[in-house]
Amino acid sequence: MTADSINSILLKRLCQLPYLKLILWRISGRERSGLRNLNKKQITTMTDIFEKIRKNRGPLGMHAKDAHGYFTFPKLEGEISNKMVFRGKERLVWSLNNYLGLANHPEVRKADAEAAGEYGFALPMGARMMSGNSNPHEQLEAELSSFMSKEDTILLNFGYQGMVSAIDALVDRHDVIVYDSEAHACIIDGLRLHMGKRFVYPHNDMTSLEKQLERATKLVEGTNGGIMVITEGVFGMSGDQGKLKEIVELKKKFSFRLFVDDAHGFGTMGKTGAGTAEHQGVQDGIDIYFGTFAKSMALIGAFISSDEQVVEYLRYNMRSQIFAKALPMPLVIGALKRLELLRTQPELKNKLWEITNALQSGLRNEGFELGNTDSPVTPVYLNGTIPEATNLILDLRENYDIFCSMVVYPVVPKGVIMLRLIPTAVHTIADVEYTIKAFKDVKNNLAAGKYNVDKIVTTIS
Ligand SMILES: Cc1ncc(COP(=O)(O)O)c(C=O)c1O
């Protein structure tokens, strides 16, 4: 048999896979239409990719020259705590997802250092499936399953790529995804890989969700597919919770599976810290639970907990985990220590909520608009231009020594300035009182037009 005939048999076999057929059909379709267009009008110009990106820097990148190093990519130095050093001076920091204050907990630091000393960062030396499995990895999965009251858990190297890849693995072109309009970028990127239909409902709008579920149900009756609803437990920008209880209730009327990204709820919400579904009393109604180690656990990595069969399916089908190196050992051992503290030291979560309640009620009492947050995420909404926002932040940082994140268009609508505060268990009531006073000042200055400039401020040397 010649090499050519072997190739043609292989190609025929591969083409029997429905996905591949579709891809080949799409590619050849694109080529066909490309050729048709070519025949109609001769190509007169071509774009060099580098030239294109030199001209169009993107909605955020267009500010890079003025903002880099101060408003974007700032460097916070020193011990991770409520006070850190920014540009050589100590500032009060409200910008770290260190909800429970575990980043600098002495037991955490000790466990991290010992694990790094014992194993280094090289181990394991491959993907879990091939050569990268270990007892600590399996122990962490078992402990997370028990904490989340789910049958099984899969560890993910990074939350973002894990979410993208899980969506990719779970649905095919016959299935419909119904999702919240404020879903995190990693959910949107997962949707980009989805070859079937996707229906969006306005943020937390249950009437619209029901309508989309009716549409989706009709559609999958024709395709013989299934429906997956994806939402967040706590929305990371606005701080309001996904309406998990209402969504679970809809299961009585519609047939679907519910996938919840609870990046900000894990460790902060619920009686035990098991997240937003625990808080809303519907843990059993969540079919697939995603949590990250990057927020409450102050680490890197993430996990998905679900039924045993679903997790086994993910282990053997999630491309981002099959084709990527496993979490290094110190991260796994560090996560085990953090999970132990999260479970056994409820005072950390209590302190987080004490600070959260003081901050949010204090700001609301002073007339600040915080939207619908009902989690520690604290957005403060003001009205102003992007240049005004930069001037206000400059004032807060340089004259009040307060460092918080500024969120502007395109993340929020034009004309809105969002100052995003993340309270933690290592903040103090004195920090809260000082911040509210400073916020009153800058709000008055903004209203009086004191920050009014044409361009974003560039006092950075
Ligand atoms: C809602 C949400 N999902 C997923 C992620 C990604 O998690 P990770 O930082 O572990 O990649 C984040 C992180 O910002 C998030 O806020």
The ligand as a MOL file (V3000), in Angstrom:
LIG
                    3D

  0  0  0     0  0            999 V3000
M  V30 BEGIN CTAB
M  V30 COUNTS 16 16 0 0 0
M  V30 BEGIN ATOM
M  V30 1 C -16.1360 35.1690 37.5290 0
M  V30 2 C -14.7490 34.6870 37.2230 0
M  V30 3 N -14.5890 33.5090 36.6100 0
M  V30 4 C -13.3620 33.0410 36.3180 0
M  V30 5 C -12.2330 33.7480 36.6240 0
M  V30 6 C -10.8870 33.1990 36.2270 0
M  V30 7 O -10.2470 32.6290 37.3050 0
M  V30 8 P -8.6520 32.4800 37.3780 0
M  V30 9 O -8.0970 33.7900 37.8490 0
M  V30 10 O -8.4670 31.3550 38.3330 0
M  V30 11 O -8.1520 32.1490 36.0080 0
M  V30 12 C -12.3490 34.9650 37.2870 0
M  V30 13 C -11.1280 35.7250 37.6410 0
M  V30 14 O -11.0100 36.8790 37.5870 0
M  V30 15 C -13.6380 35.4660 37.5900 0
M  V30 16 O -13.8040 36.6400 38.2020 0
M  V30 END ATOM
M  V30 BEGIN BOND
M  V30 1 1 1 2
M  V30 2 1 2 3
M  V30 3 2 2 15
M  V30 4 2 3 4
M  V30 5 1 4 5
M  V30 6 1 5 6
M  V30 7 2 5 12
M  V30 8 1 6 7
M  V30 9 1 7 8
M  V30 10 2 8 9
M  V30 11 1 8 10
M  V30 12 1 8 11
M  V30 13 1 12 13
M  V30 14 1 12 15
M  V30 15 2 13 14
M  V30 16 1 15 16
M  V30 END BOND
M  V30 END CTAB
M  END
